[in-house]
Amino acid sequence: MTRRLSPLFVAVSGAALAQAPSPPAASPQSPPAASPTLRDFEPMPNRWFAPGRPVSTTGPSDLTIPVAPPGYVVNEPGSPWNPYRQNPLKGDFPVLGTEDVFFALTVTNRSFIERRDVPTPSGITGPGPVNPGFFGDSRQTFLQNDLSITVDLFRGQQAFKPVDWRVRVTPVFNYTQLDAGEVGVVVIDPSRGTTRERGDVTLQEAFVEYHLFDWNDRYDFCSVEAGVLPFRSDFRGFVFEDTNLGVRFFGNADDNKWQYNLAFFDQLDKDTNSGLNRYEDRDQNVLVANLYRQDWPVLGYTTSASFHYDRDRRAVEFDDNGFLIAPAPVGNFRPNELDAYYLGWAGEGHFGRWNITHAVYQVFGRESQNAIAARGTDIDAQFAAVELSYDIDWLRPRVFGLYASGDGDPRDGEAGGFDAILDAPNFGGGSFSYWNSQGLKFAGTSLTTPGSPLADLQTSKTQGQANFVNPGVLLVGGALDAELTPKWRGQVGCTYLRFDDTSSLEYLLQAADIDKEIGFEVFLGTQYRPFLTNNLIVQAGGGVLQPGDGFARIYDTADLRYNVFVNILTSW
């Protein structure tokens, strides 16, 4: 039976022919030898395992033609511990006896520990000595460890064209521990003490991808993803970034000059402490449509337009630690029905050595019962952000600014404070910034939530509702990023912060003339990759906030606030 070979051949160079051994000379007594039939191409089983040793032809002379220098190995055996070697477990070779089905297994562990100082109500009802002040011990220590195992099976050579199909699942095993200085912080029951430990296991990702069709022969395409999938709606995640239950149509057109997304999510609820998905419907739907145009209006710059719709029907909900998060425990305590529409324009790119990222959003819509306004409100709020940097060899100085409008009158039926759907922006100081990274409690709700620069008075970013009666925020700052070595990066920067309008804060605290100044912060961070790969990344940093008059008035102190952390990411 004839073995069928792949139509892939290795050309034989003239140099290789020159090195081929000459056939033995014919003896005078023997008949002349027939001229050898040389083949211009040699068939190979497939292109993934090209041989590293001489290959014999099947010509009459049985001539051996070396296709690679002696001792040279084209495809070395893989190693599970060496990231520089190829391995079928990370998608380098096909599996299942096929030529185009690949398997990738990625195991990632993230260990995060943080020491922070955040305003904390005193636990006067708990055990221990009574603290007559409203705010008590503000020191907290937080530990989180996430172990994720991503299994990715796909068909197609994705380096050159979209995959034909993909199945991807990611279970996550989580552990968190919080030590606080006051009772009633880790859980609502003060008799439970000041330490909370929790574990969580969930299927954080579980989706399929299918290639629907090509627009032309240059791989302009349309594909669909369905399941629990990750999605970011703009360059920096200013309005929506999440991994949740949904369906997404995406692709490109006109030689990849245009990219598009149409995504719909039926939001799952989140675990309070881990932030991971739990498979319970939270009565919220999100629709996102965006369009990207590369190299427009100039080369090197990409512009985008987007539309977001947030339909939130969150009913009464207590979080996993016993705290009421919906409706917000302020104002009239009535469930709120929210319909918010976002129109946005954003861009990112470079002009020579100048780099720019920017975004502008207008949100409008309706809340049936805003908790602070204690009535229905019409939403009309704005957002803008810009970051400008310049490359100088191994240094990148940058300046940035962000504006989220605040509400001028919490009882007039007009909601003018900007809020996002579920934001996670890497902007300004990012995770190194005290203001961006901490959740600051305030009057039964939160002034800020972890991972967001917005002062939106939400109870929880992941489990609460967007709130458009808030003080807004204005921040401006600068930073210096440095590629200190190929393995080591660092950054240092500062930010000045102000509220846009303090009317909602004055109303909740029943205090007049709260100053708009939040304060001035300095942040510092570094990242080290000892193996020049992402198999091990060590990140450390933190920030210090010097409170301004407004922050000091709210929290009854002008003491410095700080956070420091270490984040270790390992992957195989």
Protein Blocks (a to p, Z undefined) as FASTA:
>chain_A
ZZdddfbdcdddfklmmmpccdddddfkbccdddddddfbdcdfblklccfbdcddfbfn
lpacdfbdehiafbacddfklmkbccfklopaceehiakbccdddddddddddddddddd
ddfkbgcjddfbfbdcfbdcdddddddddddddedjfklmccfbdcdddddddddddddf
behklpmblknojadcddddddfbacddddfbdfblnopacdddedjddddfbfnopmbg
cddddddddddeehhlaccdddddddddddfklopacdddehiacdddddddehiabehi
acdddddddddfbdcdddfkopafbdcfehjlpacddddddddddddddehjbccddddd
ddedddfbdfklopacddddddddddddddehjaccddddddddddfbfknopafbdcdf
bdcddehjlmmlmklmpccdeehiafbdghiabdghpabfklmccdfbdebjaddddddd
ddfbfkbccdddddddddfblklmmmmnopghiafbfbdcddddddddfkopakbccddd
dddddddfklmmmnopabdcddddddddddZZ
